[in-house]
Amino acid sequence: MISNSLRATLICSIVLFSSCKEDIKKPTKKNMSDNVLIQEWTGPYQGVPAFDKVSVKAIKPAMEEAMKLNLAEIEAIANNTEPATFENTIVAMESAGKALSRVFAYYGIMGSNVSSAEFRKVQAELAPKLSDFRSQISQNEKLFQRIKTVYEASQKTPLEPQAQRVVDLTYKQFEMNGANLNAEKKKRYAEINKELSSLYTDFANNVLHDEENYITYLNKGQLGGLAEGFIKSAAKIATDKGEEGKYAITNTRSSIDPFLTYSTERELRKQVWENYYSRGDNGDQYDNNKIIAQILKLRKERVGLMGYDNYAEWRLQDRMAKTPENAMDLMMAVWPAATARVKEEVADMQTVANELGDNITIEPWDYRYYAEKVRKKKYDLDSDEVKQYLQLDKLTEAMFFTAGELFNYKFTPVAEGAVPVFHEDVKVWEVTDKDSGKHIGLWYLDPFAREGKRSGAWATTYRSSDSFEGEKNVLASNNSNFVKPAPGEAVLVSWDDATTFFHEFGHALHFFSADVKYPTLNGGVRDYTEFQSQLLERWLSTDKVINQFLVHYKTGEPIPASLVEKIKKASTFNQGFGTTEYLASALIDMKLHLADPTDIDIDKFERETLDELGMPKELPMRHRTPQFGHVFSGEGYATAYYGYMWADVLTSDASEAFREAEGGFYDKAVADKLVKYLFAPRNAMDPAEAYRKFRGRDAKIEALMRDRGFPVQKV
């Protein structure tokens, strides 16, 4: 997932069009601020963030100063007495906001990677101020009239393609954010945004609270089925939390997934499962249900000011799907096959449970446990055995190899201490072109879970590439939540986690390969931007990666060919579970925003809607509504969670292009087209057009159904 942590930066660059760029010139006394977080970045690699100097105390005054500076820039553009032109209006906006983007880089890190109670208080104080700031730009009438003048002129006399794309995107975003409303409606629009900003912050902090405070401690007699490495890690976490002699199962996916898969303690599995899936839904001061209801009401009211019937209709107009109906059609085309497969999977699991004499009926906390036993029975495939060959360090090397083959990139470790980092776990690599040695950027990796770090995995940038003021390098990061091992132990991960690692690296490669002139063009189209990263997942299972980098963590022996064959044969195993848990969340997201939010009971709506859909009782949504941060801690994925499925259709179809090529997934000609049309343009080209240039046609859903082992039907 592209970083929620820097969503404010994305708002800055996409919605407000303050470019969030970095000036790579050396600071001067004239523009130097006393606040370290606002100062221009210095040091090697065109300047790097001073992460070693970040502090909660400095963040609020830095943000307030940066907003003030940006507003002054915007006012200068809006009040320019010269006739509006592309250069003095759009380009000027692209150049504005450099100081603000520097502050947002620190703000995002503090919110997602090293959060604290002290910072969350500051975050809550800043949320309404940031909303006011955004409204002052999006509702600046003089500014919008200048944008409109440039836009209308470009419709008569088009500009060069990238310039025209920036004008079109800028005008559309201002229009979608109420720029054409009258004064009274603009006032209400701004009030709604201000209230929403606080609700989003509260929602996210409530989930983080429940992740940090619902921990299950085990004793030595409760470790049945768990792997040695997992046990050692759980012991260290417990010790770090003052519970010497116990074993901690934290309330994050990286901890609960292996526990639910391997623990023989059914009652403990139930407890851990309930802790995780009740985040934000515990009927206490951190409960999110009322917050969600209020968010839905405010979103509907806000788009109603512009004449839209519902939030989904407004949101999807500039996405690939275009309408909620198109998104729903895709999801419902896959849903019946997914739920039918779940029934088959549950039947297989129940058979195994019966054979073992367990005398149980499969419940949600049993699904992963018995699915693993079915995997062993059907494919003689032991996930824990596979993990012995999936070392984090080796997977990192495998990603670098893939980047070298497809993008011609080389990753070289940066000496410790040469570049400031925000935590000792963070490592940094320099990215260069393999042939020319040209410097492209830096890649930061923050791999481990810890208190104050939000769950999940994401990618983000501290500085993106553009060339309108001279070429800039890229500062990109990947962030994961692997369980940190005991000292001296290897970090072993599941196949699913390895896939996610490749996925997020795909986002980083998308950042590094950008070939765009203007900052706004680095923005993504939500139901397209996951495609590139989902596609990169496919290289994990290629022979070149398997044969070189999947080696046993103790012996160094390559993974046996027989085990590889089992992995490939089992590639569609448990697709009912994976597809259904995801689609349930995507469908609830869409249906919530199509529903009338008046007096809505969130728990009841979720329950009744899942019943109507025929949701299997043996598994939950991937993200239950009260913890659905994609949708309710901001707006990036609101009515857009379906986008992963939309992108997966593209992914499956594009994968077949490689399979059909002479050189397979390393075919040079197809790889060149991949970079040229699917990665480098970012949002400088309409996504549908870009895909057609790569594939020669539109993507087909049949490829997705084949990938998942579902019956193929024409849609």
N, C-alpha and C positions, 0 to 999 in steps of 0.2 A: 504494500500500500504506500502511495506517495505520502510524505509526511503530513500528518495532522499537526505535528508540532510546529511547523512553520506555516500553518494555514493563513496566519495574519500576513506573512510575507507574500503569499500567493494572492491574497485579497489586494494587497498593495500593488502588485504588478499586474493583476488581471482586471480587477474591478475598478480600482481607482486610477490605474495607469500612472502612478508615481513609480518610476521604473524599477525601484529597488535594486539599482545597480551600484557597483563599487567604483569609485574613482581611484585609479591606480597611481595617480600622481602623489608625490610626497606632500605631507601636510605642511601648511604654512602658518605662521603666527596669526595671520588674518582670519583663517577659517578654523583654527584650532579651538576645540572645546576643552574645558577643564575635566569633563567627565570622560573617563577612559573608554566607556562603552560606545561613545559617539565619535571618537577620534578615528581618523583614517587608518586603515590597517597598514602596518609597516613590516619590515623583515623580508625574508626570501619569498620566492614564488609570487611576485607581484603584490605582496602583502598578505598576511594571514590574520585571522581573528585572534585577539588577545585573550584566549580562553582561560589562561592562567590568572587573569586579573578580574574575571567576572565576579560580581557580588550582587546579592539581593538589594543591598542598600543603594547601589548605583543605578538599578534598572528603572525605577520610577522616574527620577529626574531626567535620566537619559531619554526615556520614551517621550516625556513631556517636551523636552527641548527639541528632539528630532521632529515631533509632530509640528511644533511651532515653525521650525525651519522649512519643512515641506509645505506647510500652508502659505508661507511667504512666497515660496517658489510658484505655487499654483496661482496665488493672487497676481503675481507679476505677469504670468501668462494670460490670465483672464482679463487683466486691465491694459494689456498692450494696445496702444492706439493705432498701430499699423493694421491693415486688413489681415484677416486670418489666412494663414497659409499652412501647408503641411510642415514646413520647417519651423515657423515661429509658434506653432500650436502643438501639433502631434509630436514632433521631434523634441521640442522643449519639454513636453510632459515625460517623454521617454528618458530624458536626461535628469529629471528631478528625482528627489527622494533618496539620494545616496546615503545620507546620514541615517535616515530612518531604516533603511535595509540593514545597515550594520547593527543597529540596536535590535532589530527583529531577529537577527541571527543568534544573538545572546538570549533573547527572550524565549525563542523556540527551544533552545537547549535547556534552559532553566525550567521550562514547562514540561518537557517530555523526558529528559535524560537525568536531571538532577533536581527534581522538584523537592520542595519542603513546605512545611506548614507556613513558614514565614513568607515564602514566595507566593503561595496560593492566596494569602491575604492581599499581597500587592497586586496579583493577577485580578482578583475580584475588584479592587479599586480602579484598576486601569481599564477593565472591560467597557464600562460606559463611556469613559473618556475616548477610547479608541473608536467606539461607535459614533460619537459626536464628530470626531475627526473625519471619519469616512463620509459621514453625511455632509460635512462642510464642503467636501470635494464633489461628491456625486450630485449634490444639489446646488452647486455653484452655477447660477443661471448664465452669467457672462461667459464662463468657461464652456458650458455646454453649447451656447450659441456659436462660439468659435469652432468647436468640434463639428457642429451641424453644418456650418458654412463649408468647412473643408470636405466633409462627407458628401454634401450635395454637389459640390464642384467635381469631386472625383467620380461621381456617377455619370457625369457628362463627359469628362475627360479623365479616363482612368490613369492612375499612377503606375509605376513599375510594380510587379506582382507583390513583393514583400511590403512595400509602402502601402499599397492598396489594402492588403490584408490587415495591416495595423489600423488603418483608418476604419475599415469595416468592423473590426472587433471592438475598437474603442467606442465607436458610435453605438453599436449594439449593446454593449455592457452598460453604458450610461442610460440608454433607453430602457433596458430591462430593470435598472435600478431607480426608476422613477423620475428621470430627468425631464420628462414631458408632462409631469403632473402640475396642477395649479398649486399656489402657495399653501393653501389649507391642507391639501392632501400630502404635499411634501413634508409639512410639519408633522403630520401623523405618521408618515412613512419613517421619518427620522426617529420619532419616539418609539416606534415598534422595534426598529433595529437596535436601539439602545437597550431596551428591555430584553430582547433576544440575546444580546451579547453577554449579559449577566447570567441568563438562564443556561447558556452553553457552558460557561465557566463552572457554574454550580453542578451541572450534570457531570462533567468530566471529573471534577474533584470528588464527587460522591462515589463514582465508580472506583477511583483511585483509593479512596478511603477503605472501601470494602475489599479491595485487593490486598491492601496492606494489613488489615486487621482480622481477617478470617483465615487463620492458619491452623492446620491440623497437626498436632504433635503425636508421634508414634513412640512406642517403647520397643525394645528388642524383640518381643514376642509378636509384634504386628508387622513384620517385614517380609512375610511370605511372598515369594514370587518376584520380588524386586531385585534388579541387577545390582551388582557390587558397586559399580561407579555411582549409580543413583543413590544408594544408601550412604556412601561416603559424603556425597554432596549434601544430602539431606541432614546428615549429622553436623556438618560444618555450618550450614545455615542456622540450625537450632542453637549451636554453640554461640554463633555470632549474635543471636537474639537472646542470649542469657539462659538458654535451656540446655545446659550441659547434660550429655547422656541420653538425649532424646533425638528425634528425627523429624524435621519440619517439611510438611507438604504445603507449599505456599499457594496462594489463590490466584495463580497465573497459568495460562495454557501450557507453558513449557514444563511446569511441575505436575499439573493434574493429568495431562495426556499419558505420560508413561505410567503414572500410578494407576489410572483407570484401566490401562491395558494389561498390566501385569500383577497387580496386587490380588492375592487370594482372599483378602479380608472383605467380604461383601458388604458388611455394615459400614465399614470405613470407606469403601468405594462410594456408597450412598451418601455419606456425610460430606466427602470431598466434592462429589458431584453437586450436591445441593448448595454447598458454599459457593461454588463457582457460578452456577446458573441462577443464583438468587442475588447476585451483585446488583445493587441499586433497587432491590425489591424486597426489603426486609421490614417495611412498615415502621421505620424509625426516622430520625432527622436526616438520614442520608438516602431516603427513598426517592426515586426519580419519577414515579408515576404522575404525580401532579405537575411536575416540571414539564414532562413530555406533553401532557394535555394542553398546558399553556403555550408551549412552543407551537403546537399544531394550530391552535386558534390564532395566534399572532401571524404565523406564516400565511394562513388563508386570508386573514384580514388585509395583510400587506399586498398580496398579489391582487386581491379584490379591488384595491385602490386603482389598479391599472386595467381593470376590466376582465381579469382572468377568473374562470370558474373555480380553479383549484391550483394548488401549489405545483403539482406535477405538470400541468399544462404549461405553466410559466417556465418551469425549470428546464424541460426537455426540448424547448424550441431551438436551442443552439447545440444540441447533442446529436450524435449520429442517429439515434432512434427517432428524433423529432417529436414524437407524440407518446403519451403513456400507453395508448392502445398498441402501438408497435412493440413497445417493451413488454407489455403483458402477453402479447401474442407469442413472442419468442419464449418467454418463461413457461407459458402453458403448453407450448409444443413439446417441451422437455419434461415437465412435471409428471405426467402419467407414467412415462417410462422409468423415471427415477423412483417413484413410490412403488411401482410394481417390482422393481429390483429390490427395494427394501424388504418387501414381503418374502422374497426368495432368500435374502440374506438372513432374516430373522428365523425362517424355517430351518435353515442350515444350522444356525446357532442353537436353536432349541433342541435339535437332534443331538448335537454334541453335548449339551447340558444333560440331556436325558441319558445318554450313553455313559456319562461320568457319574450318574446317580445323584446329581446335585439337587434334584427336586425343587426347581425354581421355574418361574415364568420370566422370560427376558424382560428386563426393565432398562430404562435409559442408562443407568450406572453399570449395566452388564454388557452393553453393546460392544465397547472396545475390547473388553476382556474375552468374550466368547468369539468375537470376530477374529481375534488373534489365534484362537484355537482352531477355528475353521480354516484360516490361512495355512496353518501347519498341516491340517488334515488333507485339504484339497491340493495344496501345492508343495507340501513338505517344506514350507517357507517360514522360518522363524525370524521375526522382526529384530529380536535381540541379537541374533547371529549376524544379520545384515549390518546392524549398528557397529559391530566390531571393525567394519571396513569403512566407516563413515566418520573420519576424524575431521574436526573443524579446520585444522591447519592444512590438511591435504585438500579439503574441499575449496579452501581459499585459493590454493595453487591451481586447482582445476578451473576455477572461474577465470583466473588470470590467463590460463592456457586458451580457454574459449575466446576471451577478449583479444588475445593475440592472433588467433586463427581468423576470426571474423572481422575485427576492427583494426588489426595491426598495432595493437597497444602493448606496451611493456609496463609492468608494475615493479617498481623498485622501492624497498623499504626506506623510509626516511629515518635517519638516526634519532634515537630517543632524545628528547630535549631540544631538537632543532626546530620543531614546530610546537607551539603551545597546544595542549589538550585540556579538556574539562574534567577528565577523570583518568586515573592511572591505567584503566583497562583499555583506553582508546589507543589504537595504533594507526600510523599514517604511511601511505605509499605515494610516491611520485608516479604520475602517468605520463608516458612519452610515446611517440611514434617509433615503432621498432626499427624502421629503416633510416629515417632522417634524424632521429633523436629529438625532434621538436617537442618541447614541453607542452602538455595539454592541460594538466591540472594535478590536484591532490585528491586522494581517496582516503577518507577517515572511516575506521571501523570501530563501532562500540558494540561488542558482541554479547555481553552478559547481563542477566537480570540482576536487579538490586532494588532496595527500597528507594522510592522516589522516582523510579523510572516507569513510565507507562508500559503496559503489556503489549505484546504483539511484535511485529517487525515492520520497519518503514525505511524509506529513503528520502533524503532531502538535499538541498544545496545551500551552501553559505554564499556562493557566488556562481551565477550562471553565465554562459557564454553569449556574447553578442559582438558585433563588429562596427556599429555605427560611429563609435568614438575611438576606434582602434581595437584590435583583437584583445580579448580577455581570456584568461585561463579559468578553469572550472574548479571549484572547491565543493566536492560532493561527499555525502556520507551514507553509510548503511548502518542500521541499528537493529539489533536482535535481542532476544531474551533467553539465550541458552543458559542452562543452569551451570554456574561456575563450578569447576571441579575442585576436589581437594588438591592441595599442593602436590605436584608431581604426576597427577593423573591426566590422561588424555581427555579431550572434550569429544565425546561420542554422541552423535545425533541420529534421529530417526530419518528414514527415507523422506517422509513428509517435510521434516524440518530442513533437510538438505535441499529439497525442491524449493521451499520458501526462501532459502538463502540465495539460490540462483535467481529466483524471481526478483528479489529486491536489488540484486546486483544488476539485473536488466534495467531497472530504473536508473541506476548510476550510469550505465553505458549510454542510456538515452540522453542523460545530461551531458556526458563527455563528448558525444558525437554531434551535438547540436551545431548546425550550420545556419544560423539566423542572424539577421542584421540588427533587429530591434528587440529589446527586452521582452515586450509583450508577447512576442512570438514563441517565447519559451513556455508559455502557458499551455495547458493540455485540455483536450476535450475528454471529459470524464469517462465516457463509455468507449474511448479509444486508447487512452493513455495507459491502461493496464495491459493492453495487447502486447506491447513490446516486451514487457517484463514476463508475461505469461509465456511468450514464445521462447524466451531464453531458458526457461525451465527444461525445455526439451533436450538441451545439450548435456544435462546431467546423465542421461541414460544412453548417450552415444558410446560406441565402442572405444573411441580414442580416450575419453574421460575415464571410463570404467577400467580400461586396461592399464592406465598410467597412475591414477590417483586413488583408486579404491584398494588400499592395502591394509592388512591387519595391523591394528595399533600396537601389538606386542611383537609379532614376528616379522612384520614388514612384507609378508607374502601377499601376492596379488589375490584379489577375490577369485575364488574358483569359478571356472566357466559354468559348472553345474549350478552354482548359486545364482549367477547372472541369468541363466536360462530360466530359473524359477521366478526371479524378479520380473522378467519380461512376460512370462506366461501369466503372472498374477497382476499385470498392469491395470486390468479393468476390475480387479477385486475391490469390493467395498465401495464401488462407484454409486451404489444406491444411497448409502449413508452420506458420502461426501457431497453428492449433488443435491440431495434432498435437504440436508441441514442448511446448505447455502441458499437454495432457492426459497426455502421457507422464510428466511430473513429478508431476502429481496422482495418477495411477494408482500410480506407484512409492511415493509417500508413503503411500497407503492400504494397499497390499499389504505394505509393510514392517511396518506396525503390526498387520496381521492374521496375519503369519507367526510361526513359532516362532523367537525370537532366539537360541536356544541354538546356540553355535558358528557363528553366521551369518557368511558371507564377503560383505561389502557389495558389492564389485566384481562378484563372481560372481552375486550375487542380482540386481543391477541388470541385468547383461548377459543372464542367462537369462530374467528376467521380460520384458524388452523383446523378446526373441526369441519368447517364447510369445505375446505380444500382437501380433506381426507388425509391430514398429516398423520403419519404412523406414530402411535403412542410410544414406541420404543426408542425414539430419539428426539432431541430438542432442536430448536433453531440454532444455527451457529452462533448468532448473537441475539439473545432475547432482548425485547424492546427496552427494558429498563437499564441495559448496559450497552446499548447499540451506539457506541461513540461515533462511528462513521456518520451517523445520521443526526444525532442529537447533541454532540459536543461542538457542532459547527454545521456548515451547509454543503461541504464538498461532495458528500455522497447522498444527500437527502434526495429521495426518489431516483437515485442513481446507483444504488447498490447492484441493480440488475446489470450494470456495466461490466462486471466481471464475466457474466455469461455472454454478453454481447461481444466482449473482447475475446472470449474463448472460442467463439465461432470463427473469428478471424485467425486465432492462433492455430486451431485445428486445420483450417484450410491452408494457411501458410506453411504449416509443417508438411503437408502433403506435397507442396511445391518442392521442398527439399528432398523428400523421399523419392520423388519422381526424377530428380536430377542425377546426372551421371556420378557426381561426387558426393551424393547424399547430403548430410547436414554440413559438410565442409566443402561443398561445391563452390568454387570461386565466383562463378558468374552470378549464381543466385545470392551468395553472400554480399557481393557488391551491390546488387539491387536492393537487398535488405537494408544496408546502411544508407544508400542513396535516397530511397523512397520512404522507408518505414522508420528510420531513426533520425537521420540528419535534419529533415524539415521541421521537426517538432510541430508547431501550429502555424507554420508559414504556408501550409498548403491544406486545402480541405481534406480531411482524413479519408473520405470515400474515394476521392480522386487519387490520393496517394496510394491507397491499396490497389486500385485498378491499374495504376502504373506498375506496381510490383507484380501483380498476379495476372494482369490482362483481362480481368473480369471481377465481378463482385464475389464475395465469399459465400459459401453454401453451408447450410446447417447440417447437411448430411455428413460432412467431415467430423463435426462435433459428435454426432450420434455414433459414428464408427469408433471414434477415439474412446468413448465411454462404454463401448460394448452394448449399446442400446439398439433396439430394432430401428432400421433406417426407413423412414417414411417421408415421402415428398410433402413439403409444407407450402 
